[in-house]
Amino acid sequence: MNKNTAYLVGAILVLAAAYNLAFFFDWHKRSEIQIFCEKSRAAILQGGQTPNLTFHLAKACPLTSIEVVDAEDARTNKFPHPLWHVLAANGPVLTTSFGYGADIQGMKPEIDTAVPEPLESGEDYLLLIEAGKKVKGKLLFQPPF
């Protein structure tokens, strides 16, 4: 075996070891944000019929996008119609919780004149959030009425 072959075999072994380490430690997977949903305390106390939902994150995340879409629409369309979509205005916004349709400081609607559409009981919805390009989270939920 000559020198070039030995270097090639060594390089292949190093790359294979690096790939196995990445697979073992899940370095190749994207991080997921854990999200929880509840009826807001204000809606419980006031007994309102509006879907005042609060979403909580397991830990504070610098969010860049929050979007709610109909689950059936998301299942059948590549680009579903957003019922509510806000983006970070200047930079990521460190957030631990937010309400559906609420004004979030540092975030603005994707379309300036857009308002959150009402949610209907018994329908499935999908919340999609992003913190940068690699960290994402999603939650399938039904409004609690």
C-alpha positions in Angstrom: 0.0 0.0 0.0 1.5 3.3 -1.0 1.3 6.6 0.9 -1.7 8.1 -1.0 -3.8 5.1 -0.3 -2.9 5.1 3.4 -3.9 8.8 3.6 -7.2 8.2 1.7 -8.1 5.2 4.0 -7.2 7.4 7.1 -9.4 10.3 5.8 -12.3 7.9 5.2 -12.0 6.5 8.7 -11.9 10.0 10.3 -15.0 11.0 8.3 -16.8 7.8 9.2 -16.0 8.4 12.9 -17.2 12.0 12.8 -20.4 10.9 11.1 -21.0 8.3 13.8 -20.4 10.8 16.5 -22.8 13.2 15.0 -25.4 10.5 14.7 -24.9 9.3 18.2 -25.2 12.8 19.8 -28.0 14.0 17.4 -25.9 16.9 16.2 -27.6 16.7 12.8 -31.1 17.1 14.2 -32.8 20.5 14.6 -33.8 21.6 18.0 -37.5 21.6 18.8 -39.3 24.1 21.0 -41.7 22.6 23.5 -45.1 24.5 23.5 -48.1 24.2 25.8 -51.6 25.7 25.4 -54.2 26.8 27.9 -57.3 29.0 28.1 -56.2 32.4 29.4 -57.0 33.3 33.0 -58.8 36.4 31.8 -61.1 34.4 29.6 -61.8 32.0 32.6 -62.6 34.8 35.0 -64.7 36.9 32.6 -66.4 33.8 31.1 -66.0 35.2 27.6 -66.8 33.3 24.5 -63.7 34.5 22.6 -60.8 32.0 22.1 -58.4 33.7 24.5 -55.6 31.2 24.3 -52.2 31.5 25.9 -49.2 29.6 24.6 -46.3 28.9 27.0 -42.8 27.8 26.0 -40.8 25.4 28.1 -38.0 27.9 28.2 -37.5 31.4 26.9 -36.7 31.5 23.2 -35.7 34.3 20.8 -38.7 34.0 18.4 -38.6 35.3 14.9 -42.0 34.0 13.6 -45.3 32.9 15.1 -48.0 31.5 12.8 -51.4 29.8 13.3 -52.9 27.8 10.5 -55.9 25.4 10.0 -54.5 21.9 10.5 -56.5 20.5 7.6 -55.2 23.3 5.3 -51.6 22.6 6.5 -52.1 18.9 5.7 -53.3 19.5 2.1 -51.4 22.6 1.1 -47.7 23.4 1.0 -48.4 27.1 1.8 -51.5 27.1 4.1 -53.4 30.4 4.7 -52.2 31.9 8.0 -55.0 32.8 10.4 -52.4 34.8 12.5 -48.8 35.5 11.5 -46.4 37.8 13.2 -42.7 38.3 12.6 -39.9 39.9 14.6 -39.6 43.5 13.6 -35.9 44.2 14.1 -34.4 41.1 15.7 -35.4 38.0 17.6 -37.8 38.6 20.6 -37.1 36.7 23.8 -40.4 35.1 24.7 -41.8 32.7 27.3 -45.5 33.0 26.6 -48.0 34.9 24.3 -51.7 35.0 23.6 -53.4 34.2 20.4 -53.8 37.4 18.4 -52.1 39.5 21.1 -49.7 42.4 20.3 -46.3 41.1 21.1 -43.7 43.8 21.8 -41.0 43.7 19.1 -43.2 41.7 16.6 -45.5 42.9 13.8 -48.0 41.2 11.5 -46.6 39.9 8.3 -49.1 42.0 6.4 -49.5 45.4 8.2 -53.3 45.5 7.8 -53.9 41.8 8.8 -55.9 41.0 11.9 -56.1 37.6 13.6 -59.0 35.5 12.3 -61.4 34.0 14.9 -60.9 30.3 15.9 -63.8 27.9 15.8 -64.5 25.3 18.4 -64.0 21.7 17.4 -61.5 22.6 14.7 -57.9 21.6 14.8 -55.2 24.3 14.4 -51.5 24.2 14.1 -49.2 26.7 15.8 -45.8 27.1 14.1 -43.0 29.0 15.7 -39.4 29.7 14.7 -36.4 30.9 16.6 -33.9 31.6 13.8 -33.6 29.3 10.9 -32.8 26.0 12.7 -34.9 26.0 15.9 -38.6 25.4 15.3 -41.7 24.2 17.2 -45.2 23.2 16.4 -48.3 22.4 18.4 -51.6 20.8 17.2 -54.4 22.2 19.3 -58.2 22.9 19.6 -59.5 26.0 21.2 -60.9 25.2 24.6 -64.5 26.4 24.8 
